[in-house]
Amino acid sequence: MKSWIDHLKVYEPGKPIEEVARELGFNDLDSIIKVASNENEWGPSPKAIEAMQKNIAEMHRYPDGGSFYLRHHLAQHLQVQSDQILFGNGSNELIVFLTHLFLEPGKSLVMAEQAFAVYALATKLYQGELIKVPMQAYTHDLDAMLDAITPDTKLIALVNPNNPTGTAVDPEALIQFVRSVPKHVMVIIDEAYIEIMPKHLRGDSLSFIREGIENVIVLRTFSKGYGLAGLRIGYGVANQKLIERLNRVRQPFNVNAMAQVAAMAAIDDAEYLEKTSQLTQQGCQFLINELEKIGFETVPSAANFVLVKTGEGRRWFEDLQKEKVIVRPLDGYGLPDHIRITVGTLKQNQRTIEAIRFLQQKR
Ligand SMILES: Cc1ncc(COP(=O)(O)O)c(C=O)c1O
């Protein structure tokens, strides 16, 4: 076996409800709240559910490997060309494809120190060099990221809004940043949370692709705003040349048929998207207000989660689990004093706050 594989770390996902129940001996799964993986707590769009139900009997067929209908439908929705889109088994898979395409020993990826962990894992998978840039007030330091680029840099990842900090960069600053990145570097703009983001903070990063800029790819997903995380479907939008190359490294049927059916219907459910993103933004503000009343520092969030400085994050994670609330510890991100809480329904948010208050009083 390749010896360097032994040094790779396994991604630590949010703990599943069933696992916590098994470990702590809870019988009633419904009483456990998972606010650890930035899922959409309002569930999939009713239109997506209906479309999936209608198509169950077709699941003996392989999926359309090129996602033809979905690709054309999405292209129309986003006002880009259909050959500028590639789907992945979650946007996670597209991150791996990009590192597969661009990285090897001696070539580097630049990212913020506390940005989405899969960029670091995928870089190591192809033995690339990781250049991590400190953040400023939990936000991407765009000038420092530009300064970190070397002649051997191949990829630069900008996660906007960023996971796990929730911060977004100014849309104008993003445009300047993209224009300043040297052409030998591919800019990945990861917009996993774009549909949830307050509208005034959203830029129009797809305009780079429409303009024909070749060193940008925008990554998005159906896992967050659209509530389809279990189906594993995300997409990248980029210049045709890059999409054509990415197509060469994917498996023939990397996106399953049910995911294609559900995504197709979800795109048309603007009402659901609007409603759940409004509720998420309200829930986010509720969590921030309540956490600050308790006396914790929070970080303003443009996504569906809140970064909270509780001190001893791992201990809070473990104690909250015993109260049947699963949050995310962040020591793996170099934030041992923080936890990340996903915005849930009002009831879930209230339960989470009650549990935190209860534990805080006991300490
Ligand atoms: C910033 C960011 N990018 C990408 C992903 C991957 O999402 P998925 O593979 O579900 O599309 C996530 C998941 O949490 C994320 O937070």
Ligand as a Chemical Component Dictionary entry (heavy atoms), coordinates in Angstrom:
data_LIG
# 
_chem_comp.id                   LIG 
_chem_comp.type                 NON-POLYMER 
_chem_comp.pdbx_formal_charge   0 
_chem_comp.three_letter_code    LIG 
# 
loop_
_chem_comp_atom.comp_id 
_chem_comp_atom.atom_id 
_chem_comp_atom.alt_atom_id 
_chem_comp_atom.type_symbol 
_chem_comp_atom.charge 
_chem_comp_atom.model_Cartn_x 
_chem_comp_atom.model_Cartn_y 
_chem_comp_atom.model_Cartn_z 
_chem_comp_atom.pdbx_ordinal 
LIG C1 C1 C 0 -18.515 24.821 2.772  1  
LIG C2 C2 C 0 -18.941 23.464 2.373  2  
LIG N1 N1 N 0 -18.633 23.015 1.156  3  
LIG C3 C3 C 0 -19.007 21.801 0.745  4  
LIG C4 C4 C 0 -19.710 20.962 1.583  5  
LIG C5 C5 C 0 -20.064 19.600 1.089  6  
LIG O1 O1 O 0 -21.424 19.482 0.913  7  
LIG P1 P1 P 0 -22.075 18.314 0.066  8  
LIG O2 O2 O 0 -21.000 17.325 -0.241 9  
LIG O3 O3 O 0 -23.134 17.766 0.925  10 
LIG O4 O4 O 0 -22.587 18.966 -1.188 11 
LIG C6 C6 C 0 -20.050 21.378 2.869  12 
LIG C7 C7 C 0 -20.772 20.485 3.788  13 
LIG O5 O5 O 0 -20.981 20.722 4.925  14 
LIG C8 C8 C 0 -19.653 22.665 3.269  15 
LIG O6 O6 O 0 -19.933 23.122 4.498  16 
# 
loop_
_chem_comp_bond.comp_id 
_chem_comp_bond.atom_id_1 
_chem_comp_bond.atom_id_2 
_chem_comp_bond.value_order 
_chem_comp_bond.pdbx_ordinal 
LIG C1 C2 SING 1  
LIG C2 N1 SING 2  
LIG C2 C8 DOUB 3  
LIG N1 C3 DOUB 4  
LIG C3 C4 SING 5  
LIG C4 C5 SING 6  
LIG C4 C6 DOUB 7  
LIG C5 O1 SING 8  
LIG O1 P1 SING 9  
LIG P1 O2 DOUB 10 
LIG P1 O3 SING 11 
LIG P1 O4 SING 12 
LIG C6 C7 SING 13 
LIG C6 C8 SING 14 
LIG C7 O5 DOUB 15 
LIG C8 O6 SING 16 
# 
